[in-house]
Amino acid sequence: MTEGTRRVFGVALGLLATTGWAYFNIGTELARAEGFRPWDLTALRFGVAAVLLLPFFLWRGWRLAQRRVLLLALMVGPSFSLLFNIGFQLAPLSHAVVVGPGGTVLVALGLVHAVDGQRLSPLRVAGLMLLLAGLLAIGADRADETKASGWQAVLGDLCFVASGSLWGSYSWLLGRWRLPAVEVTSCITLYSALAFVPVWWLVWGVPDLPAEAWVHQVMAQGIVGGCLAPVTYAAAVAILGAGRGAVYNALLPPAAVLMAMPLTGLVPNALQWAGVALASAGLILSMALPARSGGATSAAGGAT
């Protein structure tokens, strides 16, 4: 496979991951209305995905460097999921798809620049500025009146900042270590399930909710959020490098806005449409232009 073909494949995987994360975010928002608690969603995410990914762990996952895998599991395992889901209980969906991904991009690119010594070209910086402007426009809608306000909403935003920072650090390490996507995801998922699902079962118990709600959340949390999206994202980062791979997190807000229309019936306002356009243009500019760096290429992979 030529370098150009690999890059196109990486871009396609990144777009697939973004679509999966958008569906996962909207599913999490709907789960709150259906009666699911943050710990229920965390158990579903890792429990269902662990069953699906167990064959890959048994095939090759156990051969990976386990210290590295355990560190990644600490970053994006139950702690990340609980922070994310608690944030959803307190802050509106628009904050979830802006604050978390924004934090991920800033942390990942900050580490690439500060630790790996990679420089961003002026045109690439302009693309990132367009992305951030689009994120702010999408997140500028009024708060969800059915959720907490005031300091509780701020606490929800802090949960998103923390979870986004964890995911940004995870993205950077994925790019540096170039671990195989399916195998590393299977390890993280299995270890997280073994650590959290028994505690959930014994401490909180299984909520009595309609079967239809369970089926929907098995798909959103376990199959898409716990399996498909993490695998495709890890593969995209392995191909594109931490810098370019992390930028796909910034495409989540416009993807979630567009996907919310058929799934929830919510129609974006003019400001949100403008945000979608700005963020999309910024992503294209950031991904299409090669970076020119005076330093050495880092272990994260291709230049950012």
Summary of the structure (lengths in Angstrom):
residues: 304
radius of gyration: 18.5
end to end distance: 21.0
largest distance: 58.9
contacts: 1159
relative contact order: 0.22
helix: 80%
strand: 0%
